[in-house]
């Protein structure tokens, strides 16, 4: 009985250790990905930044127009 209890605890500790190891590995991978993204964004040419800003502004304008149309349609009801 004591032996079974000991083995069960040992197994639980092993499982917890494996989970923690996986979490550490995924956290390290996440940090590495963030670093890569930062490095890539720093290397982006200025022209692409301007294009992205213009696209974002256009999207924002479209969203604002849609909101206004929804408000008008709601008021009409």
C-alpha positions, 0 to 999 in steps of 0.5 A: 500500500505504501509503495503504491502511494509512493509510486503514484506521488512520483508519477504525479510529480513527473507529470507536473514536471513535464507540464512545467517544462512544456510551459517553459519551452513555449514561453521561450519560443514566444519570446523568440518570436517576439524578438524576431517580429521586433527585428523584422519590424525594425528592418521594414522600409519606410515606404511600406510603413506609409502604405500601411498607415494609409490602409489603416486610415482608410479602414478607420474611415470605412468603419466610421461611415458604417457606424453612421449609417447604422445610427441613421438606420436605427433612428429611422426605425 
